[in-house]
C-alpha cells in the first residue's frame, strides 16, 4: 500500500501512493472508508456515488482508491449494486420462507 510513485522530474522527490490519493487527510484505509461512509449518509447519496465524487473532487482515478476501500465498504457498495440490479445477487443456501 505504500507504493512509491514519482511525481517530479527529480528521482529523489518520491511520495507514497497513499499520500497522493488521500492528500494526507487519512492515516489508513479505515479512516478513508469511514469518511466515505459518513459523507454518503450525511449527504443521503450512495456509497459508490460518494466514492466517485471524492475521486472527481480530488482528480484521482477511481482505480487508485481501490486499495483504500475496506471490506465493509466494499460489501455496502456491493449491496447497493445488487439492489439496483447492477450485480447479480449472491446465492444463499437458505430455503425461501
FENRA-V449239 format. One record per residue. N is the residue number from 0. RES is the residue in one letter. PSI is psi as a letter, one per 30 degrees, with the letter a starting at -180 (none if undefined). Layout:
((N & RES & PSI) (N & RES & PSI))
This chain:
((0 & X & f) (1 & X & h) (2 & X & k) (3 & X & k) (4 & X & k) (5 & X & k) (6 & X & g) (7 & X & l) (8 & X & e) (9 & X & k) (10 & X & f) (11 & X & f) (12 & X & i) (13 & X & k) (14 & X & l) (15 & X & l) (16 & X & e) (17 & X & e) (18 & X & e) (19 & X & e) (20 & X & e) (21 & X & f) (22 & X & g) (23 & X & g) (24 & X & f) (25 & X & k) (26 & X & f) (27 & X & l) (28 & X & f) (29 & X & e) (30 & X & e) (31 & X & e) (32 & X & e) (33 & X & e) (34 & X & e) (35 & X & e) (36 & X & e) (37 & X & e) (38 & X & e) (39 & X & e) (40 & X & e) (41 & X & e) (42 & X & f) (43 & X & h) (44 & X & l) (45 & X & l) (46 & X & e) (47 & X & e) (48 & X & e) (49 & X & e) (50 & X & e) (51 & X & e) (52 & X & e) (53 & X & e) (54 & X & e) (55 & X & e) (56 & X & f) (57 & X & g) (58 & X & h) (59 & X & k) (60 & X & k) (61 & X & e) (62 & X & f) (63 & X & f) (64 & X & f) (65 & X & e) (66 & X & f) (67 & X & f) (68 & X & k) (69 & X & l) (70 & X & e) (71 & X & e) (72 & X & e) (73 & X & e) (74 & X & e) (75 & X & e) (76 & X & e) (77 & X & e) (78 & X & e) (79 & X & e) (80 & X & e) (81 & X & e) (82 & X & e) (83 & X & g) (84 & X & h) (85 & X & f) (86 & X & k) (87 & X & k) (88 & X & k) (89 & X & k) (90 & X & k) (91 & X & l) (92 & X & g) (93 & X & k) (94 & X & k) (95 & X & l) (96 & X & none))
